[in-house]
Amino acid sequence: MDEPEDTQPLAIIYMLLQIGASLWMLWSLIPGHQRQAAKMRLILAGQRITAACARRAGAGSMRAELATGSRSYALPYGLSLVRDGLAKAYDRARSVTL
């Protein structure tokens, strides 16, 4: 059962491809409306998580600004952009056009 060291990464890649293909097959067997509902739930959960992270990062940045006087709002701003992008993706999944 000992494989040469140079073929071990190929075996891992092969197994990952097999798992991906199996998941794709299972996903394609789910009816369309259930896939859309699952996708919307996943997007909504991601939006809630990034909103909470942006809020916490923003509060931390404000505390750091008050303590040190230096501004660093890149992370909260980036997280809020991701949150807004997820909100747009959720609207697209609902087929709502704005």
Sequence and secondary structure as in RCSB ss.txt:
>XXXX:A:sequence
MDEPEDTQPLAIIYMLLQIGASLWMLWSLIPGHQRQAAKMRLILAGQRITAACARRAGAGSMRAELATGSRSYAL
PYGLSLVRDGLAKAYDRARSVTL
>XXXX:A:secstr
    TTTHHHHHHHHHHHHHHHHHHHHHHS HHHHHHHHHHHHHHHHHHHHHHHHHHHHHHHHHHHHH     HH
HHHHHHHHHHHHHHHHHHTT   
